[in-house]
């Protein structure tokens, strides 16, 4: 017998009905085999020390990069033939790609770094 207001009686009736449906569903489901442990077996890993093949000269590349000093100014870069050729190659690539248009500078302009002032 349900006691209380109409709202609580309706709530209790829904709860009882839900529990009965749940019991019927549980009885209708066939027995499932027991679940296996959720733990996965540990993976076997190689104990061999892995190193990349030297067919591309990777180790010699790293050795070379460690010995190259990187200049911090234009004056330092101009002193080294390697950096001079790298700068020349870069300028040729910029010209070949038509990155800039070279124009004659007006006499009224004052060059200040990479900007123009009028």
Secondary structure, 3 states (H helix, E strand, C coil): CCCCCHHHHHHHHHHHHHHHHHHHHHHHCCCCCCCCCCCCCCCCCCCCCCCCCCCCCHHHHHHHHHHCCCCCCHHHHHHCHHHHHHHHHHHHHHHHCCCCCCCCCCCCCEEECCEEEC
